[in-house]
Structure formats: C-alpha cells, structure tokens
Amino acid sequence: MTIDHLFGAVWTRPGLDVPQRRLLTIGVLAAFGKDQLLELQFSSALERGELTPDQLREVIVHLAHYVGWPLTANLGQLVEKLARKHAADAQEA
C-alpha cells in the first residue's frame, strides 16, 4: 500500500517533475545519513537518465555544505562506483 501510494500518487503529482522529486529525496536521505537508500536513488537517477554522473557529483558537493561533511564523506565513492557501473552497462547495451 505504501509503495503504491508513494510511487503511484506522490511521485506522479503535478507541480514537480521526477528529477526534481529525486533531488529532494536525495537531499533528505543525505541529511539522515541513509546511504543504502541513496544508492538506490543514485542508481535510479542514472538508469532513468534523470541525472548524469557529473550532476550527482555536484549534488554531493552542494549537500556537503548543507548537511555536513561526515554525512556526505563516502558519497563521492558511491557515485564513482555507480557511474562506472552505469558506463559499463551502457557499453553492453
């Protein structure tokens, strides 16, 4: 029920597009230190073409100044890992 409501009703509401909602979600998850959920959001953003690796890198720089270095310290490595995977998947396709 929660998934149906969240992704069926909340993420599809007018007013914000999916990339904007993705950025908001990434910001909140970073503020709470939810790295596993951030990995899912980063992966989804890359797979769906909502954000590029360079944009994700910039998001981390921006968030580091607002949510703090300790909460974002390992996100650079995470984005690099996912960017490599995304590039390899694109070459295979």
MMTF fields as JSON, N, C-alpha, C and O atoms, coordinates in Angstrom:
{
  "mmtfVersion": "1.0.0",
  "mmtfProducer": "UNKNOWN",
  "numBonds": 371,
  "numAtoms": 372,
  "numGroups": 93,
  "numChains": 1,
  "numModels": 1,
  "chainsPerModel": [1],
  "groupsPerChain": [93],
  "chainIdList": ["A"],
  "bondAtomList": [4, 2, 8, 6, 12, 10, 16, 14, 20, 18, 24, 22, 28, 26, 32, 30, 36, 34, 40, 38, 44, 42, 48, 46, 52, 50, 56, 54, 60, 58, 64, 62, 68, 66, 72, 70, 76, 74, 80, 78, 84, 82, 88, 86, 92, 90, 96, 94, 100, 98, 104, 102, 108, 106, 112, 110, 116, 114, 120, 118, 124, 122, 128, 126, 132, 130, 136, 134, 140, 138, 144, 142, 148, 146, 152, 150, 156, 154, 160, 158, 164, 162, 168, 166, 172, 170, 176, 174, 180, 178, 184, 182, 188, 186, 192, 190, 196, 194, 200, 198, 204, 202, 208, 206, 212, 210, 216, 214, 220, 218, 224, 222, 228, 226, 232, 230, 236, 234, 240, 238, 244, 242, 248, 246, 252, 250, 256, 254, 260, 258, 264, 262, 268, 266, 272, 270, 276, 274, 280, 278, 284, 282, 288, 286, 292, 290, 296, 294, 300, 298, 304, 302, 308, 306, 312, 310, 316, 314, 320, 318, 324, 322, 328, 326, 332, 330, 336, 334, 340, 338, 344, 342, 348, 346, 352, 350, 356, 354, 360, 358, 364, 362, 368, 366],
  "bondOrderList": [1, 1, 1, 1, 1, 1, 1, 1, 1, 1, 1, 1, 1, 1, 1, 1, 1, 1, 1, 1, 1, 1, 1, 1, 1, 1, 1, 1, 1, 1, 1, 1, 1, 1, 1, 1, 1, 1, 1, 1, 1, 1, 1, 1, 1, 1, 1, 1, 1, 1, 1, 1, 1, 1, 1, 1, 1, 1, 1, 1, 1, 1, 1, 1, 1, 1, 1, 1, 1, 1, 1, 1, 1, 1, 1, 1, 1, 1, 1, 1, 1, 1, 1, 1, 1, 1, 1, 1, 1, 1, 1, 1],
  "groupList": [{"groupName": "MET", "atomNameList": ["N", "CA", "C", "O"], "elementList": ["N", "C", "C", "O"], "formalChargeList": [0, 0, 0, 0], "bondAtomList": [1, 0, 2, 1, 3, 2], "bondOrderList": [1, 1, 2], "singleLetterCode": "M", "chemCompType": "L-PEPTIDE LINKING"}, {"groupName": "THR", "atomNameList": ["N", "CA", "C", "O"], "elementList": ["N", "C", "C", "O"], "formalChargeList": [0, 0, 0, 0], "bondAtomList": [1, 0, 2, 1, 3, 2], "bondOrderList": [1, 1, 2], "singleLetterCode": "T", "chemCompType": "L-PEPTIDE LINKING"}, {"groupName": "ILE", "atomNameList": ["N", "CA", "C", "O"], "elementList": ["N", "C", "C", "O"], "formalChargeList": [0, 0, 0, 0], "bondAtomList": [1, 0, 2, 1, 3, 2], "bondOrderList": [1, 1, 2], "singleLetterCode": "I", "chemCompType": "L-PEPTIDE LINKING"}, {"groupName": "ASP", "atomNameList": ["N", "CA", "C", "O"], "elementList": ["N", "C", "C", "O"], "formalChargeList": [0, 0, 0, 0], "bondAtomList": [1, 0, 2, 1, 3, 2], "bondOrderList": [1, 1, 2], "singleLetterCode": "D", "chemCompType": "L-PEPTIDE LINKING"}, {"groupName": "HIS", "atomNameList": ["N", "CA", "C", "O"], "elementList": ["N", "C", "C", "O"], "formalChargeList": [0, 0, 0, 0], "bondAtomList": [1, 0, 2, 1, 3, 2], "bondOrderList": [1, 1, 2], "singleLetterCode": "H", "chemCompType": "L-PEPTIDE LINKING"}, {"groupName": "LEU", "atomNameList": ["N", "CA", "C", "O"], "elementList": ["N", "C", "C", "O"], "formalChargeList": [0, 0, 0, 0], "bondAtomList": [1, 0, 2, 1, 3, 2], "bondOrderList": [1, 1, 2], "singleLetterCode": "L", "chemCompType": "L-PEPTIDE LINKING"}, {"groupName": "PHE", "atomNameList": ["N", "CA", "C", "O"], "elementList": ["N", "C", "C", "O"], "formalChargeList": [0, 0, 0, 0], "bondAtomList": [1, 0, 2, 1, 3, 2], "bondOrderList": [1, 1, 2], "singleLetterCode": "F", "chemCompType": "L-PEPTIDE LINKING"}, {"groupName": "GLY", "atomNameList": ["N", "CA", "C", "O"], "elementList": ["N", "C", "C", "O"], "formalChargeList": [0, 0, 0, 0], "bondAtomList": [1, 0, 2, 1, 3, 2], "bondOrderList": [1, 1, 2], "singleLetterCode": "G", "chemCompType": "PEPTIDE LINKING"}, {"groupName": "ALA", "atomNameList": ["N", "CA", "C", "O"], "elementList": ["N", "C", "C", "O"], "formalChargeList": [0, 0, 0, 0], "bondAtomList": [1, 0, 2, 1, 3, 2], "bondOrderList": [1, 1, 2], "singleLetterCode": "A", "chemCompType": "L-PEPTIDE LINKING"}, {"groupName": "VAL", "atomNameList": ["N", "CA", "C", "O"], "elementList": ["N", "C", "C", "O"], "formalChargeList": [0, 0, 0, 0], "bondAtomList": [1, 0, 2, 1, 3, 2], "bondOrderList": [1, 1, 2], "singleLetterCode": "V", "chemCompType": "L-PEPTIDE LINKING"}, {"groupName": "TRP", "atomNameList": ["N", "CA", "C", "O"], "elementList": ["N", "C", "C", "O"], "formalChargeList": [0, 0, 0, 0], "bondAtomList": [1, 0, 2, 1, 3, 2], "bondOrderList": [1, 1, 2], "singleLetterCode": "W", "chemCompType": "L-PEPTIDE LINKING"}, {"groupName": "ARG", "atomNameList": ["N", "CA", "C", "O"], "elementList": ["N", "C", "C", "O"], "formalChargeList": [0, 0, 0, 0], "bondAtomList": [1, 0, 2, 1, 3, 2], "bondOrderList": [1, 1, 2], "singleLetterCode": "R", "chemCompType": "L-PEPTIDE LINKING"}, {"groupName": "PRO", "atomNameList": ["N", "CA", "C", "O"], "elementList": ["N", "C", "C", "O"], "formalChargeList": [0, 0, 0, 0], "bondAtomList": [1, 0, 2, 1, 3, 2], "bondOrderList": [1, 1, 2], "singleLetterCode": "P", "chemCompType": "L-PEPTIDE LINKING"}, {"groupName": "GLN", "atomNameList": ["N", "CA", "C", "O"], "elementList": ["N", "C", "C", "O"], "formalChargeList": [0, 0, 0, 0], "bondAtomList": [1, 0, 2, 1, 3, 2], "bondOrderList": [1, 1, 2], "singleLetterCode": "Q", "chemCompType": "L-PEPTIDE LINKING"}, {"groupName": "LYS", "atomNameList": ["N", "CA", "C", "O"], "elementList": ["N", "C", "C", "O"], "formalChargeList": [0, 0, 0, 0], "bondAtomList": [1, 0, 2, 1, 3, 2], "bondOrderList": [1, 1, 2], "singleLetterCode": "K", "chemCompType": "L-PEPTIDE LINKING"}, {"groupName": "GLU", "atomNameList": ["N", "CA", "C", "O"], "elementList": ["N", "C", "C", "O"], "formalChargeList": [0, 0, 0, 0], "bondAtomList": [1, 0, 2, 1, 3, 2], "bondOrderList": [1, 1, 2], "singleLetterCode": "E", "chemCompType": "L-PEPTIDE LINKING"}, {"groupName": "SER", "atomNameList": ["N", "CA", "C", "O"], "elementList": ["N", "C", "C", "O"], "formalChargeList": [0, 0, 0, 0], "bondAtomList": [1, 0, 2, 1, 3, 2], "bondOrderList": [1, 1, 2], "singleLetterCode": "S", "chemCompType": "L-PEPTIDE LINKING"}, {"groupName": "TYR", "atomNameList": ["N", "CA", "C", "O"], "elementList": ["N", "C", "C", "O"], "formalChargeList": [0, 0, 0, 0], "bondAtomList": [1, 0, 2, 1, 3, 2], "bondOrderList": [1, 1, 2], "singleLetterCode": "Y", "chemCompType": "L-PEPTIDE LINKING"}, {"groupName": "ASN", "atomNameList": ["N", "CA", "C", "O"], "elementList": ["N", "C", "C", "O"], "formalChargeList": [0, 0, 0, 0], "bondAtomList": [1, 0, 2, 1, 3, 2], "bondOrderList": [1, 1, 2], "singleLetterCode": "N", "chemCompType": "L-PEPTIDE LINKING"}],
  "groupTypeList": [0, 1, 2, 3, 4, 5, 6, 7, 8, 9, 10, 1, 11, 12, 7, 5, 3, 9, 12, 13, 11, 11, 5, 5, 1, 2, 7, 9, 5, 8, 8, 6, 7, 14, 3, 13, 5, 5, 15, 5, 13, 6, 16, 16, 8, 5, 15, 11, 7, 15, 5, 1, 12, 3, 13, 5, 11, 15, 9, 2, 9, 4, 5, 8, 4, 17, 9, 7, 10, 12, 5, 1, 8, 18, 5, 7, 13, 5, 9, 15, 14, 5, 8, 11, 14, 4, 8, 8, 3, 8, 13, 15, 8],
  "groupIdList": [1, 2, 3, 4, 5, 6, 7, 8, 9, 10, 11, 12, 13, 14, 15, 16, 17, 18, 19, 20, 21, 22, 23, 24, 25, 26, 27, 28, 29, 30, 31, 32, 33, 34, 35, 36, 37, 38, 39, 40, 41, 42, 43, 44, 45, 46, 47, 48, 49, 50, 51, 52, 53, 54, 55, 56, 57, 58, 59, 60, 61, 62, 63, 64, 65, 66, 67, 68, 69, 70, 71, 72, 73, 74, 75, 76, 77, 78, 79, 80, 81, 82, 83, 84, 85, 86, 87, 88, 89, 90, 91, 92, 93],
  "secStructList": [7, 2, 2, 2, 2, 0, 0, 0, 0, 0, 6, 6, 7, 6, 6, 1, 7, 2, 2, 2, 2, 2, 2, 2, 2, 2, 2, 2, 2, 2, 2, 6, 6, 7, 2, 2, 2, 2, 2, 2, 2, 2, 2, 2, 2, 2, 2, 6, 6, 1, 1, 7, 2, 2, 2, 2, 2, 2, 2, 2, 2, 2, 2, 2, 2, 2, 2, 7, 2, 2, 2, 2, 6, 6, 2, 2, 2, 2, 2, 2, 2, 2, 2, 2, 2, 2, 2, 2, 2, 2, 2, 2, 7],
  "xCoordList": [0.82, 0.0, 0.872, 0.604, 1.904, 2.776, 3.463, 3.517, 3.984, 4.675, 3.714, 4.061, 2.514, 1.522, 1.199, 1.114, 1.021, 0.701, 1.895, 1.739, 3.079, 4.256, 4.598, 4.732, 4.738, 5.181, 4.029, 4.226, 2.837, 1.688, 0.993, 0.431, 1.026, 0.295, 1.229, 1.08, 2.176, 3.015, 4.012, 4.114, 4.743, 5.768, 5.174, 5.893, 3.904, 3.291, 2.422, 1.775, 2.396, 1.596, 2.141, 3.333, 1.26, 1.742, 2.494, 2.378, 3.237, 3.932, 5.434, 6.168, 5.905, 7.334, 7.519, 6.698, 8.594, 8.869, 9.677, 10.111, 9.868, 10.548, 11.987, 12.389, 12.787, 14.135, 14.144, 15.014, 13.201, 13.122, 12.782, 13.371, 11.844, 11.497, 12.69, 12.932, 13.426, 14.612, 15.623, 16.175, 15.871, 16.823, 16.379, 17.193, 15.092, 14.576, 14.787, 15.215, 14.488, 14.625, 16.086, 16.389, 16.992, 18.418, 18.865, 19.628, 18.4, 18.768, 18.32, 19.075, 17.1, 16.573, 17.331, 17.711, 17.548, 18.258, 19.686, 20.19, 20.339, 21.693, 21.674, 22.555, 20.691, 20.597, 20.411, 20.844, 19.764, 19.552, 20.619, 20.568, 21.585, 22.658, 22.205, 22.745, 21.229, 20.663, 21.368, 20.8, 22.611, 23.438, 22.873, 22.984, 22.272, 21.72, 20.573, 20.454, 19.74, 18.643, 19.178, 18.611, 20.248, 20.865, 21.409, 21.305, 21.982, 22.484, 21.349, 21.532, 20.193, 19.035, 18.606, 18.302, 18.578, 18.177, 19.181, 18.79, 20.465, 21.501, 21.396, 21.431, 21.268, 21.166, 19.952, 20.05, 18.818, 17.599, 17.745, 17.323, 18.343, 18.534, 19.418, 19.149, 20.47, 21.354, 20.657, 20.704, 20.019, 19.36, 18.255, 18.064, 17.538, 16.408, 16.815, 15.977, 18.091, 18.575, 18.098, 18.076, 17.72, 17.243, 18.399, 18.28, 19.505, 20.7, 21.92, 21.932, 22.939, 24.186, 25.159, 24.941, 26.223, 27.235, 27.795, 28.021, 28.019, 28.526, 27.528, 27.927, 26.25, 25.244, 25.21, 25.06, 25.347, 25.378, 26.601, 26.523, 27.726, 28.921, 28.665, 29.043, 28.029, 27.732, 26.736, 26.839, 25.783, 24.819, 25.56, 25.237, 26.547, 27.305, 28.069, 28.09, 28.693, 29.415, 28.45, 28.754, 27.302, 26.31, 25.808, 25.737, 25.464, 24.951, 25.984, 25.633, 27.239, 28.287, 28.285, 28.596, 27.938, 27.933, 26.656, 26.623, 25.62, 24.358, 24.069, 23.519, 24.428, 24.142, 25.385, 25.283, 26.565, 27.804, 28.686, 28.219, 29.969, 30.963, 30.819, 30.911, 30.599, 30.526, 29.409, 29.566, 28.291, 27.175, 27.364, 26.668, 28.29, 28.483, 29.858, 30.148, 30.697, 32.087, 32.241, 33.139, 31.397, 31.554, 30.689, 30.741, 29.903, 29.01, 29.758, 29.292, 30.9, 31.709, 32.136, 32.047, 32.598, 32.995, 31.805, 31.926, 30.665, 29.454, 29.066, 28.759, 29.075, 28.724, 29.725, 29.329, 31.001, 32.008, 31.781, 31.881, 31.48, 31.188, 29.982, 30.016, 28.928, 27.715, 27.912, 27.337, 28.711, 28.997, 29.752, 29.466, 30.712, 31.437, 30.492, 30.56, 29.623, 28.652, 27.71, 27.415, 27.237, 26.326, 27.009, 26.395, 28.273, 29.028, 29.234, 29.098, 29.557, 29.755, 28.445, 28.439, 27.343, 26.033, 25.658, 25.08, 25.99, 25.68, 26.469, 25.957, 27.738, 28.558, 28.059, 28.171, 27.499, 26.977, 25.69, 25.386, 24.943, 23.635, 23.738, 22.718],
  "yCoordList": [-1.184, 0.0, 1.26, 2.205, 1.269, 2.44, 2.674, 3.807, 1.623, 1.755, 2.251, 3.142, 1.693, 2.15, 3.629, 4.39, 4.027, 5.423, 6.327, 7.336, 5.962, 6.801, 6.961, 8.079, 5.837, 5.918, 6.109, 6.632, 5.692, 5.852, 7.192, 7.7, 7.762, 9.013, 10.195, 11.257, 10.024, 11.149, 11.531, 12.706, 10.558, 10.864, 11.315, 11.874, 11.089, 11.459, 12.708, 13.084, 13.346, 14.564, 15.666, 15.694, 16.573, 17.718, 18.701, 18.646, 19.565, 20.607, 20.438, 21.423, 19.205, 18.894, 17.73, 16.814, 17.767, 16.615, 15.578, 15.844, 14.428, 13.335, 13.705, 13.427, 14.319, 14.699, 15.672, 15.58, 16.586, 17.492, 16.724, 16.968, 15.804, 14.976, 14.119, 13.917, 13.623, 12.804, 13.628, 13.14, 14.868, 15.721, 15.999, 15.979, 16.259, 16.464, 15.224, 15.315, 14.086, 12.821, 12.568, 12.159, 12.81, 12.639, 13.551, 13.129, 14.788, 15.725, 15.257, 15.332, 14.779, 14.305, 13.061, 12.959, 12.131, 10.907, 11.212, 10.589, 12.163, 12.555, 13.18, 12.906, 14.002, 14.655, 13.648, 13.879, 12.53, 11.49, 10.394, 9.455, 10.503, 9.522, 8.159, 7.142, 8.116, 6.853, 6.429, 6.513, 5.974, 5.659, 4.54, 4.609, 3.516, 2.425, 2.921, 2.521, 3.78, 4.34, 5.334, 5.463, 6.03, 6.929, 6.147, 6.593, 4.994, 4.166, 3.818, 3.861, 3.479, 3.184, 4.417, 4.316, 5.575, 6.804, 7.203, 7.592, 7.11, 7.43, 6.487, 6.927, 5.199, 4.21, 4.476, 4.45, 4.729, 5.0, 6.255, 6.283, 7.288, 8.539, 8.323, 8.878, 7.522, 7.233, 6.362, 6.657, 5.3, 4.365, 5.034, 4.713, 5.944, 6.596, 7.877, 8.535, 8.224, 9.412, 10.719, 11.757, 10.663, 11.866, 12.769, 13.995, 12.152, 12.886, 12.193, 10.972, 12.97, 12.423, 12.204, 12.725, 11.446, 11.317, 12.677, 12.899, 13.582, 14.905, 15.668, 16.369, 15.537, 16.199, 15.595, 16.323, 14.275, 13.643, 14.089, 14.296, 14.236, 14.737, 16.142, 16.452, 16.974, 18.342, 18.353, 19.186, 17.446, 17.32, 17.044, 17.625, 16.162, 15.821, 17.032, 17.277, 17.785, 18.987, 19.954, 20.509, 20.146, 21.068, 20.578, 21.343, 19.296, 18.743, 18.773, 18.972, 18.58, 18.579, 19.88, 19.887, 20.965, 22.264, 22.517, 23.392, 21.761, 21.958, 20.891, 21.198, 19.641, 18.584, 18.173, 17.498, 18.576, 18.319, 17.275, 16.343, 17.465, 16.571, 15.125, 14.209, 14.887, 13.496, 12.692, 11.497, 13.347, 12.636, 12.42, 11.599, 13.142, 13.021, 12.487, 12.321, 12.221, 11.851, 10.648, 10.631, 9.659, 8.45, 8.463, 7.518, 9.513, 9.541, 9.713, 9.242, 10.373, 10.507, 9.15, 8.884, 8.298, 6.942, 6.159, 5.406, 6.341, 5.65, 6.087, 5.244, 7.38, 7.877, 7.375, 7.003, 7.361, 6.879, 5.403, 5.005, 4.599, 3.181, 3.023, 2.236, 3.768, 3.665, 4.232, 3.717, 5.279, 5.852, 4.846, 4.714, 4.135, 3.09, 1.983, 1.523, 1.555, 0.509, 0.982, 0.234, 2.214, 2.783, 2.836, 2.495, 3.26, 3.341, 1.943, 1.756, 0.971, -0.4, -0.978, -1.644, -0.73, -1.213, -0.574, -1.23, 0.708, 1.412, 0.849, 0.764, 0.455, -0.137, -1.494, -1.869, -2.247, -3.586, -3.51, -4.423, -2.447, -2.323, -1.996, -1.864],
  "zCoordList": [0.0, 0.0, 0.0, -0.742, 0.826, 0.885, -0.451, -0.932, -1.049, -2.336, -3.399, -4.174, -3.454, -4.427, -4.227, -5.192, -2.977, -2.708, -3.044, -3.732, -2.559, -2.744, -4.22, -4.717, -4.915, -6.309, -7.289, -8.385, -6.901, -7.779, -7.645, -8.615, -6.468, -6.247, -5.961, -6.565, -5.061, -4.654, -5.753, -6.107, -6.293, -7.289, -8.626, -9.455, -8.846, -10.126, -10.028, -11.006, -8.884, -8.725, -9.632, -9.94, -10.056, -10.834, -9.934, -8.71, -10.529, -9.775, -9.744, -9.818, -9.637, -9.692, -10.65, -10.69, -11.418, -12.27, -11.478, -10.357, -12.057, -11.351, -10.973, -9.843, -11.862, -11.429, -10.245, -9.379, -10.203, -9.056, -7.789, -6.735, -7.884, -6.724, -6.302, -5.112, -7.287, -6.997, -6.203, -5.217, -6.62, -5.908, -4.477, -3.554, -4.294, -2.937, -2.082, -0.931, -2.644, -1.912, -1.554, -0.433, -2.501, -2.246, -1.108, -0.24, -1.104, -0.043, 1.325, 2.294, 1.402, 2.692, 3.154, 4.321, 2.249, 2.619, 3.061, 3.995, 2.397, 2.799, 4.193, 5.009, 4.465, 5.772, 6.904, 8.032, 6.588, 7.597, 7.553, 8.347, 6.635, 6.549, 6.068, 6.503, 5.184, 4.679, 3.393, 2.304, 3.532, 2.378, 1.497, 0.273, 2.1, 1.29, 0.415, -0.743, 0.96, 0.169, -0.858, -1.943, -0.533, -1.502, -2.688, -3.83, -2.423, -3.525, -4.481, -5.698, -3.952, -4.807, -5.596, -6.784, -4.948, -5.633, -6.705, -7.806, -6.396, -7.381, -8.578, -9.727, -8.302, -9.384, -10.264, -11.491, -9.641, -10.399, -11.25, -12.405, -10.675, -11.417, -12.638, -13.703, -12.492, -13.624, -14.662, -15.856, -14.214, -15.134, -15.936, -17.109, -15.333, -15.999, -16.732, -17.349, -16.662, -17.35, -16.729, -17.39, -15.466, -14.775, -14.351, -14.357, -13.988, -13.578, -14.169, -14.326, -14.493, -15.008, -13.849, -12.755, -14.076, -13.024, -12.584, -11.395, -13.538, -13.173, -12.301, -11.371, -12.594, -11.764, -10.366, -9.385, -10.261, -8.941, -8.148, -6.937, -8.837, -8.151, -7.6, -6.47, -8.398, -7.961, -6.811, -5.911, -6.832, -5.736, -4.43, -3.394, -4.481, -3.271, -2.744, -1.537, -3.64, -3.211, -2.531, -1.475, -3.139, -2.58, -1.222, -0.26, -1.16, 0.095, 1.207, 2.37, 0.874, 1.895, 2.692, 3.883, 2.036, 2.705, 3.502, 4.367, 3.215, 3.926, 4.969, 6.027, 4.691, 5.668, 6.438, 7.462, 5.956, 6.68, 6.027, 5.372, 6.23, 5.656, 6.145, 5.328, 7.426, 7.876, 7.197, 6.945, 6.907, 6.283, 4.784, 4.185, 4.177, 2.735, 2.353, 1.168, 3.328, 3.068, 2.147, 1.304, 2.288, 1.479, 0.21, -0.577, 0.008, -1.146, -2.462, -3.5, -2.438, -3.654, -4.18, -5.379, -3.288, -3.692, -4.222, -5.188, -3.59, -4.029, -5.439, -6.282, -5.701, -7.033, -8.074, -9.179, -7.74, -8.696, -9.024, -10.185, -8.024, -8.241, -9.166, -10.113, -8.888, -9.693, -11.093, -12.052, -11.223, -12.544, -13.406, -14.596, -12.816, -13.562, -13.998, -15.138, -13.114, -13.441, -14.536, -15.467, -14.432, -15.424, -16.796, -17.807, -16.833, -18.096, -18.686, -19.895, -17.845, -18.334, -18.865, -19.9, -18.17, -18.629, -19.968, -20.834, -20.13, -21.376, -22.54, -23.657, -22.285, -23.337, -23.757, -24.924, -22.803, -23.096, -23.903, -24.67, -23.741, -24.405, -25.871, -26.547]
}
